[in-house]
Amino acid sequence: MEKIDQEEFAERIDRISEIFSQLANHAEHQALSRCPYKNRLDLCTAQFGCRNQRVIDSECGLPACRGDEQLDYRHAWEPGALGEQTL
């Protein structure tokens, strides 16, 4: 078994840390405006009503999400829109 070069190993760890840091920063920034219930196909997976929900996709049964990513999605949620009881 080859001996591990500690300096090269440290450089690789630093590079991987930098890559993951960039990914985390991008995800954190995106989370400020992208609804967490919007999937990669722009369909809404929320189990409650939202004013951004539109026509239901006949193939998967999920409503389309029309959020424009400019909206603070947290105010779009409408409790009770699907008939749930609110407290």
MARTI-574730 format. One record per atom (N, C-alpha, C): residue number from 1; residue in three letters; chain; atom name; z, x, y. Coordinates in Angstrom, 3 decimals. Example, Ala and Ser with C-alpha at 12.3 -4.5 7.8 and 13.67 -1.06 7.14 Angstrom:
2
{atom 1,ala,A,N,{7.800,13.190,-5.690}}
{atom 1,ala,A,CA,{7.800,12.300,-4.500}}
{atom 1,ala,A,C,{7.800,13.200,-3.300}}
{atom 2,ser,A,N,{7.080,12.850,-2.250}}
{atom 2,ser,A,CA,{7.140,13.670,-1.060}}
{atom 2,ser,A,C,{7.870,12.900,0.030}}
END
This chain:
87
{atom 1,met,A,N,{0.000,0.836,-1.173}}
{atom 1,met,A,CA,{0.000,0.000,0.000}}
{atom 1,met,A,C,{0.000,0.890,1.250}}
{atom 2,glu,A,N,{-0.839,0.522,2.214}}
{atom 2,glu,A,CA,{-0.919,1.306,3.443}}
{atom 2,glu,A,C,{0.297,1.071,4.321}}
{atom 3,lys,A,N,{0.682,2.127,5.016}}
{atom 3,lys,A,CA,{1.791,2.016,5.956}}
{atom 3,lys,A,C,{1.295,1.286,7.203}}
{atom 4,ile,A,N,{2.125,0.409,7.725}}
{atom 4,ile,A,CA,{1.757,-0.367,8.914}}
{atom 4,ile,A,C,{2.010,0.470,10.159}}
{atom 5,asp,A,N,{0.989,0.556,10.999}}
{atom 5,asp,A,CA,{1.115,1.256,12.279}}
{atom 5,asp,A,C,{1.877,0.331,13.231}}
{atom 6,gln,A,N,{3.095,0.695,13.576}}
{atom 6,gln,A,CA,{3.958,-0.165,14.390}}
{atom 6,gln,A,C,{3.381,-0.435,15.781}}
{atom 7,glu,A,N,{2.726,0.551,16.356}}
{atom 7,glu,A,CA,{2.139,0.366,17.686}}
{atom 7,glu,A,C,{0.987,-0.643,17.630}}
{atom 8,glu,A,N,{0.133,-0.497,16.636}}
{atom 8,glu,A,CA,{-0.981,-1.437,16.468}}
{atom 8,glu,A,C,{-0.455,-2.840,16.159}}
{atom 9,phe,A,N,{0.580,-2.910,15.340}}
{atom 9,phe,A,CA,{1.195,-4.191,15.001}}
{atom 9,phe,A,C,{1.740,-4.868,16.263}}
{atom 10,ala,A,N,{2.423,-4.101,17.114}}
{atom 10,ala,A,CA,{2.982,-4.644,18.356}}
{atom 10,ala,A,C,{1.872,-5.143,19.280}}
{atom 11,glu,A,N,{0.770,-4.405,19.355}}
{atom 11,glu,A,CA,{-0.365,-4.828,20.185}}
{atom 11,glu,A,C,{-0.941,-6.153,19.684}}
{atom 12,arg,A,N,{-1.060,-6.283,18.380}}
{atom 12,arg,A,CA,{-1.589,-7.526,17.806}}
{atom 12,arg,A,C,{-0.642,-8.697,18.062}}
{atom 13,ile,A,N,{0.647,-8.460,17.928}}
{atom 13,ile,A,CA,{1.630,-9.515,18.204}}
{atom 13,ile,A,C,{1.541,-9.938,19.668}}
{atom 14,asp,A,N,{1.407,-8.965,20.574}}
{atom 14,asp,A,CA,{1.271,-9.279,22.001}}
{atom 14,asp,A,C,{0.020,-10.110,22.259}}
{atom 15,arg,A,N,{-1.080,-9.752,21.620}}
{atom 15,arg,A,CA,{-2.345,-10.485,21.802}}
{atom 15,arg,A,C,{-2.219,-11.908,21.270}}
{atom 16,ile,A,N,{-1.625,-12.069,20.107}}
{atom 16,ile,A,CA,{-1.432,-13.410,19.538}}
{atom 16,ile,A,C,{-0.519,-14.234,20.441}}
{atom 17,ser,A,N,{0.534,-13.612,20.962}}
{atom 17,ser,A,CA,{1.456,-14.309,21.867}}
{atom 17,ser,A,C,{0.733,-14.768,23.128}}
{atom 18,glu,A,N,{-0.149,-13.934,23.648}}
{atom 18,glu,A,CA,{-0.922,-14.289,24.836}}
{atom 18,glu,A,C,{-1.837,-15.488,24.550}}
{atom 19,ile,A,N,{-2.492,-15.476,23.407}}
{atom 19,ile,A,CA,{-3.381,-16.584,23.030}}
{atom 19,ile,A,C,{-2.595,-17.884,22.903}}
{atom 20,phe,A,N,{-1.473,-17.845,22.191}}
{atom 20,phe,A,CA,{-0.669,-19.057,22.025}}
{atom 20,phe,A,C,{-0.071,-19.526,23.344}}
{atom 21,ser,A,N,{0.266,-18.609,24.217}}
{atom 21,ser,A,CA,{0.789,-18.971,25.529}}
{atom 21,ser,A,C,{-0.266,-19.732,26.332}}
{atom 22,gln,A,N,{-1.513,-19.257,26.279}}
{atom 22,gln,A,CA,{-2.606,-19.943,26.972}}
{atom 22,gln,A,C,{-2.831,-21.334,26.392}}
{atom 23,leu,A,N,{-2.777,-21.449,25.068}}
{atom 23,leu,A,CA,{-2.934,-22.760,24.425}}
{atom 23,leu,A,C,{-1.816,-23.711,24.842}}
{atom 24,ala,A,N,{-0.594,-23.214,24.849}}
{atom 24,ala,A,CA,{0.554,-24.046,25.220}}
{atom 24,ala,A,C,{0.462,-24.484,26.678}}
{atom 25,asn,A,N,{0.054,-23.586,27.563}}
{atom 25,asn,A,CA,{-0.097,-23.941,28.977}}
{atom 25,asn,A,C,{-1.157,-25.013,29.161}}
{atom 26,his,A,N,{-2.271,-24.885,28.458}}
{atom 26,his,A,CA,{-3.339,-25.886,28.551}}
{atom 26,his,A,C,{-2.852,-27.238,28.037}}
{atom 27,ala,A,N,{-2.164,-27.240,26.907}}
{atom 27,ala,A,CA,{-1.652,-28.492,26.337}}
{atom 27,ala,A,C,{-0.638,-29.136,27.273}}
{atom 28,glu,A,N,{0.225,-28.331,27.871}}
{atom 28,glu,A,CA,{1.228,-28.865,28.798}}
{atom 28,glu,A,C,{0.559,-29.485,30.018}}
{atom 29,his,A,N,{-0.455,-28.816,30.558}}
{atom 29,his,A,CA,{-1.184,-29.342,31.713}}
{atom 29,his,A,C,{-1.902,-30.644,31.351}}
{atom 30,gln,A,N,{-2.548,-30.672,30.199}}
{atom 30,gln,A,CA,{-3.288,-31.853,29.766}}
{atom 30,gln,A,C,{-2.349,-33.030,29.503}}
{atom 31,ala,A,N,{-1.156,-32.754,29.033}}
{atom 31,ala,A,CA,{-0.195,-33.815,28.711}}
{atom 31,ala,A,C,{0.273,-34.567,29.951}}
{atom 32,leu,A,N,{0.065,-34.000,31.132}}
{atom 32,leu,A,CA,{0.481,-34.677,32.354}}
{atom 32,leu,A,C,{-0.411,-35.860,32.694}}
{atom 33,ser,A,N,{-1.646,-35.873,32.192}}
{atom 33,ser,A,CA,{-2.554,-36.966,32.542}}
{atom 33,ser,A,C,{-3.202,-37.646,31.343}}
{atom 34,arg,A,N,{-3.226,-37.016,30.207}}
{atom 34,arg,A,CA,{-3.861,-37.619,29.032}}
{atom 34,arg,A,C,{-2.826,-38.393,28.237}}
{atom 35,cys,A,N,{-3.135,-39.629,27.958}}
{atom 35,cys,A,CA,{-2.224,-40.476,27.199}}
{atom 35,cys,A,C,{-2.031,-39.911,25.793}}
{atom 36,pro,A,N,{-0.798,-39.819,25.327}}
{atom 36,pro,A,CA,{-0.559,-39.275,23.989}}
{atom 36,pro,A,C,{-1.052,-40.189,22.870}}
{atom 37,tyr,A,N,{-1.420,-41.422,23.198}}
{atom 37,tyr,A,CA,{-1.901,-42.357,22.184}}
{atom 37,tyr,A,C,{-3.427,-42.372,22.084}}
{atom 38,lys,A,N,{-4.105,-41.615,22.928}}
{atom 38,lys,A,CA,{-5.565,-41.544,22.917}}
{atom 38,lys,A,C,{-5.990,-40.463,21.931}}
{atom 39,asn,A,N,{-6.771,-40.849,20.914}}
{atom 39,asn,A,CA,{-7.167,-39.855,19.917}}
{atom 39,asn,A,C,{-8.441,-39.126,20.343}}
{atom 40,arg,A,N,{-8.913,-38.235,19.505}}
{atom 40,arg,A,CA,{-10.081,-37.414,19.856}}
{atom 40,arg,A,C,{-11.359,-38.222,20.008}}
{atom 41,leu,A,N,{-11.380,-39.450,19.480}}
{atom 41,leu,A,CA,{-12.552,-40.322,19.579}}
{atom 41,leu,A,C,{-12.426,-41.304,20.736}}
{atom 42,asp,A,N,{-11.454,-41.086,21.611}}
{atom 42,asp,A,CA,{-11.160,-41.960,22.753}}
{atom 42,asp,A,C,{-10.786,-43.371,22.323}}
{atom 43,leu,A,N,{-10.096,-43.477,21.196}}
{atom 43,leu,A,CA,{-9.579,-44.754,20.724}}
{atom 43,leu,A,C,{-8.070,-44.755,20.927}}
{atom 44,cys,A,N,{-7.520,-45.942,21.196}}
{atom 44,cys,A,CA,{-6.094,-46.072,21.465}}
{atom 44,cys,A,C,{-5.339,-46.347,20.170}}
{atom 45,thr,A,N,{-4.344,-45.518,19.885}}
{atom 45,thr,A,CA,{-3.539,-45.689,18.677}}
{atom 45,thr,A,C,{-2.186,-46.326,18.980}}
{atom 46,ala,A,N,{-1.958,-46.729,20.225}}
{atom 46,ala,A,CA,{-0.678,-47.339,20.611}}
{atom 46,ala,A,C,{-0.488,-48.671,19.893}}
{atom 47,gln,A,N,{0.741,-48.948,19.537}}
{atom 47,gln,A,CA,{1.072,-50.209,18.871}}
{atom 47,gln,A,C,{1.631,-51.202,19.879}}
{atom 48,phe,A,N,{1.180,-51.110,21.117}}
{atom 48,phe,A,CA,{1.600,-52.009,22.190}}
{atom 48,phe,A,C,{0.439,-52.147,23.160}}
{atom 49,gly,A,N,{0.525,-53.116,24.039}}
{atom 49,gly,A,CA,{-0.554,-53.358,24.984}}
{atom 49,gly,A,C,{-0.606,-52.325,26.098}}
{atom 50,cys,A,N,{-1.778,-52.061,26.575}}
{atom 50,cys,A,CA,{-1.998,-51.125,27.676}}
{atom 50,cys,A,C,{-3.206,-51.627,28.455}}
{atom 51,arg,A,N,{-3.146,-51.552,29.771}}
{atom 51,arg,A,CA,{-4.261,-52.054,30.577}}
{atom 51,arg,A,C,{-5.541,-51.232,30.403}}
{atom 52,asn,A,N,{-5.446,-50.063,29.765}}
{atom 52,asn,A,CA,{-6.631,-49.238,29.521}}
{atom 52,asn,A,C,{-7.320,-49.564,28.203}}
{atom 53,gln,A,N,{-6.739,-50.448,27.398}}
{atom 53,gln,A,CA,{-7.362,-50.822,26.126}}
{atom 53,gln,A,C,{-8.545,-51.746,26.393}}
{atom 54,arg,A,N,{-9.620,-51.521,25.668}}
{atom 54,arg,A,CA,{-10.811,-52.353,25.793}}
{atom 54,arg,A,C,{-11.224,-52.841,24.411}}
{atom 55,val,A,N,{-12.453,-53.210,24.256}}
{atom 55,val,A,CA,{-12.985,-53.804,23.036}}
{atom 55,val,A,C,{-12.553,-53.025,21.797}}
{atom 56,ile,A,N,{-12.170,-53.749,20.759}}
{atom 56,ile,A,CA,{-11.727,-53.124,19.513}}
{atom 56,ile,A,C,{-12.926,-52.621,18.720}}
{atom 57,asp,A,N,{-12.839,-51.387,18.252}}
{atom 57,asp,A,CA,{-13.881,-50.773,17.431}}
{atom 57,asp,A,C,{-13.870,-51.450,16.066}}
{atom 58,ser,A,N,{-14.991,-52.031,15.678}}
{atom 58,ser,A,CA,{-15.052,-52.794,14.428}}
{atom 58,ser,A,C,{-14.892,-51.926,13.178}}
{atom 59,glu,A,N,{-15.231,-50.646,13.262}}
{atom 59,glu,A,CA,{-15.126,-49.770,12.090}}
{atom 59,glu,A,C,{-13.683,-49.399,11.762}}
{atom 60,cys,A,N,{-12.893,-49.090,12.778}}
{atom 60,cys,A,CA,{-11.523,-48.625,12.510}}
{atom 60,cys,A,C,{-10.456,-49.609,12.975}}
{atom 61,gly,A,N,{-10.844,-50.616,13.735}}
{atom 61,gly,A,CA,{-9.885,-51.622,14.176}}
{atom 61,gly,A,C,{-9.020,-51.209,15.352}}
{atom 62,leu,A,N,{-9.349,-50.092,15.995}}
{atom 62,leu,A,CA,{-8.577,-49.640,17.150}}
{atom 62,leu,A,C,{-9.310,-49.984,18.442}}
{atom 63,pro,A,N,{-8.573,-50.312,19.504}}
{atom 63,pro,A,CA,{-9.229,-50.562,20.785}}
{atom 63,pro,A,C,{-9.687,-49.247,21.425}}
{atom 64,ala,A,N,{-10.761,-49.335,22.184}}
{atom 64,ala,A,CA,{-11.234,-48.169,22.921}}
{atom 64,ala,A,C,{-10.300,-47.923,24.096}}
{atom 65,cys,A,N,{-10.115,-46.660,24.445}}
{atom 65,cys,A,CA,{-9.296,-46.303,25.600}}
{atom 65,cys,A,C,{-10.231,-45.991,26.759}}
{atom 66,arg,A,N,{-10.003,-46.668,27.881}}
{atom 66,arg,A,CA,{-10.837,-46.423,29.049}}
{atom 66,arg,A,C,{-10.093,-45.636,30.111}}
{atom 67,gly,A,N,{-9.020,-44.983,29.718}}
{atom 67,gly,A,CA,{-8.284,-44.156,30.674}}
{atom 67,gly,A,C,{-9.177,-43.044,31.198}}
{atom 68,asp,A,N,{-9.117,-42.801,32.508}}
{atom 68,asp,A,CA,{-9.990,-41.797,33.118}}
{atom 68,asp,A,C,{-9.305,-40.440,33.304}}
{atom 69,glu,A,N,{-8.127,-40.285,32.738}}
{atom 69,glu,A,CA,{-7.341,-39.055,32.821}}
{atom 69,glu,A,C,{-6.883,-38.758,34.246}}
{atom 70,gln,A,N,{-7.141,-39.649,35.193}}
{atom 70,gln,A,CA,{-6.673,-39.482,36.560}}
{atom 70,gln,A,C,{-5.425,-40.322,36.810}}
{atom 71,leu,A,N,{-5.108,-41.164,35.877}}
{atom 71,leu,A,CA,{-4.022,-42.119,35.996}}
{atom 71,leu,A,C,{-2.765,-41.580,35.333}}
{atom 72,asp,A,N,{-1.624,-41.862,35.931}}
{atom 72,asp,A,CA,{-0.362,-41.554,35.257}}
{atom 72,asp,A,C,{-0.196,-42.641,34.212}}
{atom 73,tyr,A,N,{-0.574,-42.343,32.967}}
{atom 73,tyr,A,CA,{-0.651,-43.332,31.896}}
{atom 73,tyr,A,C,{0.665,-44.044,31.645}}
{atom 74,arg,A,N,{1.784,-43.414,32.001}}
{atom 74,arg,A,CA,{3.083,-44.012,31.690}}
{atom 74,arg,A,C,{3.287,-45.347,32.394}}
{atom 75,his,A,N,{2.604,-45.572,33.522}}
{atom 75,his,A,CA,{2.727,-46.846,34.227}}
{atom 75,his,A,C,{1.750,-47.893,33.696}}
{atom 76,ala,A,N,{0.846,-47.496,32.834}}
{atom 76,ala,A,CA,{-0.156,-48.427,32.300}}
{atom 76,ala,A,C,{0.394,-49.270,31.158}}
{atom 77,trp,A,N,{1.483,-48.840,30.573}}
{atom 77,trp,A,CA,{2.034,-49.561,29.433}}
{atom 77,trp,A,C,{2.580,-50.904,29.870}}
{atom 78,glu,A,N,{2.260,-51.922,29.129}}
{atom 78,glu,A,CA,{2.699,-53.275,29.435}}
{atom 78,glu,A,C,{3.550,-53.803,28.288}}
{atom 79,pro,A,N,{4.876,-53.684,28.384}}
{atom 79,pro,A,CA,{5.739,-54.182,27.305}}
{atom 79,pro,A,C,{5.498,-55.663,27.046}}
{atom 80,gly,A,N,{5.470,-56.030,25.785}}
{atom 80,gly,A,CA,{5.320,-57.432,25.422}}
{atom 80,gly,A,C,{3.889,-57.929,25.359}}
{atom 81,ala,A,N,{2.906,-57.087,25.654}}
{atom 81,ala,A,CA,{1.517,-57.545,25.671}}
{atom 81,ala,A,C,{1.021,-57.951,24.292}}
{atom 82,leu,A,N,{1.630,-57.398,23.244}}
{atom 82,leu,A,CA,{1.217,-57.764,21.889}}
{atom 82,leu,A,C,{2.185,-58.762,21.258}}
{atom 83,gly,A,N,{3.006,-59.399,22.087}}
{atom 83,gly,A,CA,{3.909,-60.424,21.590}}
{atom 83,gly,A,C,{5.274,-59.923,21.172}}
{atom 84,glu,A,N,{5.590,-58.643,21.436}}
{atom 84,glu,A,CA,{6.914,-58.156,21.079}}
{atom 84,glu,A,C,{7.932,-58.737,22.047}}
{atom 85,gln,A,N,{9.153,-58.800,21.596}}
{atom 85,gln,A,CA,{10.237,-59.250,22.450}}
{atom 85,gln,A,C,{10.730,-58.049,23.250}}
{atom 86,thr,A,N,{11.016,-58.258,24.522}}
{atom 86,thr,A,CA,{11.583,-57.190,25.327}}
{atom 86,thr,A,C,{13.039,-57.500,25.602}}
{atom 87,leu,A,N,{13.824,-56.457,25.778}}
{atom 87,leu,A,CA,{15.259,-56.628,26.037}}
{atom 87,leu,A,C,{15.532,-56.681,27.509}}
END
